[in-house]
Amino acid sequence: MRRTHYGEDKEVLQRRLRKMEGQVRGIQQMIADDRYCLDVVQQVNALTAAAREVSLLVLEDHLRATVSDAVKENDGEAAIKEMVTILRKALRP
């Protein structure tokens, strides 16, 4: 059974995602306004960094709660294997 444990970070995550929505709309407007290409790329890089931070927060919550619970329930190996699979994909160039 897959569980979620966002806890206190849920509102932080929601706030960050709303900010990212605003960034996407801003980038769309920059393109519509024919803004300088490198300014657009800079904003896309900021959006990418924000998405990475959201991922890290979610992974941290996952490790602190879900993986911790799995270890307590003697299912730690499966949780670790799943985590390594996700990290392998995330760290791919």
MODELLER restraints for C-alpha pairs under 7 A, 6 or more apart:
rsr = mdl.restraints
at = mdl.atoms
rsr.add(forms.Gaussian(group=physical.xy_distance, feature=features.Distance(at['CA:3:A'], at['CA:66:A']), mean=6.72, stdev=0.5))
rsr.add(forms.Gaussian(group=physical.xy_distance, feature=features.Distance(at['CA:5:A'], at['CA:61:A']), mean=6.26, stdev=0.5))
rsr.add(forms.Gaussian(group=physical.xy_distance, feature=features.Distance(at['CA:5:A'], at['CA:62:A']), mean=6.67, stdev=0.5))
rsr.add(forms.Gaussian(group=physical.xy_distance, feature=features.Distance(at['CA:5:A'], at['CA:65:A']), mean=6.09, stdev=0.5))
rsr.add(forms.Gaussian(group=physical.xy_distance, feature=features.Distance(at['CA:5:A'], at['CA:66:A']), mean=6.91, stdev=0.5))
rsr.add(forms.Gaussian(group=physical.xy_distance, feature=features.Distance(at['CA:6:A'], at['CA:61:A']), mean=5.85, stdev=0.5))
rsr.add(forms.Gaussian(group=physical.xy_distance, feature=features.Distance(at['CA:13:A'], at['CA:54:A']), mean=6.45, stdev=0.5))
rsr.add(forms.Gaussian(group=physical.xy_distance, feature=features.Distance(at['CA:20:A'], at['CA:47:A']), mean=6.41, stdev=0.5))
rsr.add(forms.Gaussian(group=physical.xy_distance, feature=features.Distance(at['CA:23:A'], at['CA:47:A']), mean=6.62, stdev=0.5))
rsr.add(forms.Gaussian(group=physical.xy_distance, feature=features.Distance(at['CA:27:A'], at['CA:40:A']), mean=6.38, stdev=0.5))
rsr.add(forms.Gaussian(group=physical.xy_distance, feature=features.Distance(at['CA:27:A'], at['CA:43:A']), mean=6.74, stdev=0.5))
rsr.add(forms.Gaussian(group=physical.xy_distance, feature=features.Distance(at['CA:30:A'], at['CA:40:A']), mean=6.70, stdev=0.5))
rsr.add(forms.Gaussian(group=physical.xy_distance, feature=features.Distance(at['CA:67:A'], at['CA:76:A']), mean=6.59, stdev=0.5))
rsr.add(forms.Gaussian(group=physical.xy_distance, feature=features.Distance(at['CA:67:A'], at['CA:79:A']), mean=5.66, stdev=0.5))
rsr.add(forms.Gaussian(group=physical.xy_distance, feature=features.Distance(at['CA:70:A'], at['CA:76:A']), mean=4.86, stdev=0.5))
rsr.add(forms.Gaussian(group=physical.xy_distance, feature=features.Distance(at['CA:70:A'], at['CA:79:A']), mean=6.41, stdev=0.5))
